[in-house]
Every structure is written in C-alpha cells, then in structure tokens.
Amino acid sequence: MIRDIDVLAREWADPHVGADHELARMMRPPVRWERVVVLGDSVAEGVREPSPGYRDLSWVDRLRVAFGLARPGATLFNLGRRDLRAAEIRAAQLAPALALRPGLAIVTAGGNDGLRRRFDPAALEQELRALLTPFREAGADVLTFDLYDMTVNPYMSERFAPVIGPGMEIVTAITRKVSAEVGGIHARLREGPAALDTDRFSSDGIHLNARGHGIVATDLARALGGAAGQAV
C-alpha cells in the first residue's frame, strides 16, 4: 500500500489533474449522457507514455471512470484509432457511433490532416462539419477540443516546430469554428491552466504522456460541467 501511495504521490498533489471523484463532480452529466461515444485518431485511442507518479491512463479511461461515478450505469465507447485523417474517421467511425445512440459524442479529428505537407483547411472544415452534424441532428451533444501547441514541447526540434505548429493552430481554429456552427461544446485546451507546461508530452514530440492525459481529462470535465450548468 505504501508503494502505491508513493507511485501516485505526484498525481494526487497535481492541481491540474483531478481525481476521479473530482472529475465526476465537475461534469454533472445529465441523464442524456448515459451513453457516450468517442471518435478520432491517436488522441482518442489514447496513445501515450507513462509518467512517474501518475496512473498510466488515457483521458478516455479517466472520463469513463468519472462518468460511471457521476451516473452509475453510464457507458463510454471508444472507437478511436491512430493514424486516421478526418475523412477516414468519418468513413470508419461515424455510422457505428450513431448506431450506439449516444447522448454525447466526443470528437477529435484533424491532427493527422494538419501534419501533412498538402494540408487542405477547406477540406478539413467540410469533413468536420459532416462528422459533427449527424450527431446534432440525432439529438446528441458534441464535445470537441483544441489540439495543444506542440511548439512548447521541449522534445520538439526547431526543425519541425515551424511546420507542425501552424498546422495545429489551423486545425484548432477550424474545429472551434465548426463546433460553434453546429451548437457543440468546445474545450479550449490551449487556454487551460496547464497549457504551457512542458512536462506533459511524450518523447515522440507529438503525443502526451500520462500526466498530459490527466490534464486533458480534467479540462474536458470542466468544459462538460460548464455546458451542463448552462443547460439547467
């Protein structure tokens, strides 16, 4: 038991990573969020590296537990798969996600589009709109969120930062725009209290580590709670 406490000491002391019960309290999920589906690429799948002092959980894992605590019987399905662009996410995941009849869809798409040399922002905007709109038409809420500014990552070389940084900024701007158009919930992770922390990334220079996933889960829970409060 003492060893477990030592392992989690940093997580418990981290003001930016909420415990499971704190995330549950933040979210205040309404009845319609008893079925949640996650769509996306590696961000949704949960690609990460361990971080000493933190549970090795993805942000999806953490939200799944929190939803269960806040609303016993709640179910979260994760359809996310790495390396997919927005069009591929829509083609492979939209129909199965709708078939699950979710009350809330959490969608992250566009990161792999923004990393490509021939990035077409207009095409991404069209794909995101086609991905989010069917959920809204089916009566489900939609949550989207920013992609972090990876140029603050200490592992990101100066060679790649000027290329990747602008792409992620464009993806984030498009996601914010489309989410607002369809009446979605958007979490502005780039404005979060730990947005500039440099110890939340994995060594690949792109993905987050376990601490980073804990921060994302906390910021998403806060955004969901704000939306739930406005709907009361």
N, C-alpha and C positions, 0 to 999 in steps of 0.2 A: 504493500500500500504506500509506504514512504517513497519507494521508487517511482510509482505512478504520479504522486504529487510532485516530485522533482521534475518529471517529464513535462507536466502541464503547467509548471510554475510561470513560465513566460506568458502563456496564453491567458491564464487567469488574471495576470497583472496588466495585460494589454488593454488600454482604454478604447482601442479601435476594433477589438474583436469581442463581440458579445457572446455570452454563454447561451446554451440552447434555450433556457427558460427566458432569458432576456430577449432573444430574437422572437420568441413566441409572443411575449408581451408587446413588443414593438409592432408586430404585424397586425394584430387584432383581426384575423381573417374572418370575413363574413361567411355565411353558410354557402354561398355560391362558389367559394374557393375550396370546397372539399375535394375537388378533382383538379389537379394542377398538372400541366404538361410543359416540358422544357424542350425547346428545339434549338439547333445550332451546330456549331463546329467544335473544335477542340476546347474552346472556352466552356461550352455547355457540357461536353463529355467529362471535363474535369482534369485535363492534363496538368500536372504539377510536379514539383519536387518536395520532399519532406523539408520541414523547417524545425530545428531543435527547439523544444519547449512548446510545440503546438501539435494538436491532433492532426494526423495525416488524412484530412477530409477535404473534399471539394466543397465549393459554395453550395452546390446542389445537395450534397449529403447533409450539410448543416441545415439548409432550409427544409429538407424532408423531415428531419427530426423536429424542427421547430413547428412546422405545420401540424405534426402529429400531437405535439404537446398542447398547442393552442386549440386544436379542434380534433379530438380523438376520432379516428376513422378516416381522416383525410389521407388522400393518396396522391403521390407525386410520381409521374412517369418521366423518365429522361430518354429522349430519342437522339440526343446529340452525338455526332460522330466527327472525328477530326478530319482536317484537310478539305472540307467541303466549302465551296463558294455559295453565295446566296441562292443562285438558281438551282444548285444541286440540293440544297437544304429544302427548298420549296418542293422540288420534284420528289424527293425521297421521304420527307417527313410531314408535309402538310396534311395529306389525306389520312395517314394513320393517326395524327394528332387530333384532327377533327372527329375521327371515329371514336375517340376516347371521351368525347363530350365534356371537355374541360370547362371549368368556370373561370380559370385563369391560365393563360399561356405566357410563358417566359421565353422570349426570343432573343437570341444573339446571332447576328449574321452580318457578313461584310468584311470581317477581318482578313480573310484569305483573298477577297477581291482587292482590298486596298494594298496588299503586299505585292501584287503583280505589276509588272512594268507597263502593261497595256490596261490600266485601270480605267474603266468607263463609269464615272459617277452617275451619269444619267441612267445607265442600265441598272446600276445598283439601286437607285431610287425606285425605279419601276418594279424591281424584284421585291424589295422590302414592302412596298405598298401591296403587291399581290400576295405576299406572305402574311401580312398582318390583317388585311381587310376581312378575309373569310372568318376569322375568329370573332371580330366585332359584329359581323352580320349574323353570326350564330349566337350572339348574346354573351360571349365571353369577354372578360377583361384581358388586356395585353400589357405586359411589362417588358420594356426594353431598357438598355443601359449603355452608358459610354464605354468605349474602349480606352484604356489608360494611355497616357502619354509615355510611350516607351523610351523616349529620348532621355528621360531622367534615370533610366536604368544604368547602373554602373557597369554592367556586363555588355551593354550595347556599344559597339565600337563607333568611332567617329565616322567610319566609312559607311555604315548602314543607317545611322540615326537620321541624316538629312533626307534619306529616301523613305524610310518607314514612318517617320514622324508625320510628315504632311499627309500621307495616305490615311493614317489612323485619325487624323483631325477631320479629314473629309468624310470618312465613314461615320464618325461620331456626329458631325453636323447633319448629314443626311438622315441618320437614324432619329435624331431629335426632331427633325422636320416632319418625317413621315409619321412618327408616333403621335405628334401633336395633331396632324391632319386627321388621323383615324380615331382620335379620342383615347389614346393609350396612356399608360403610366410610364414615365421615363425617369430613371435614376441617373442623376448627373454625377457619376463616379469621379469625374475629373475635378469636381468641386468638393469632394468629400474631405473629411478632416485628416485623412492619411494619404491623400492623393499624391503627395510629393515624397513620401517615404521611399527610400531606395533599397530597403532590405526585404521587399515583398515579391521580388522576381526570381524566377528560376535561372539557372546558368545558361540556358539556351538563348537568353536575351529577349524572349518573346512572351513566354507563359509566366504565370505566377507560381510562387511556392505556397506551402500550406498556410503560412501567415497571410499571404495575399488573398487566398481564397476565403479565409476567415473575415478579412476586411470587406470583401465583396458581399458576402452573406449578410453582414451587419448593415452595410449601406443599402442593400436591396430590401431588407426587412424594414428599415426606417422609411424607405420610399413607399412600400406597400402599406405601412401603418398610416402614413400621411394621406394616401389615397382612400383608405378605408374610413378614416376620420372625416374626410370631406364628404363621403357618401352618406354619413349618418344624418 
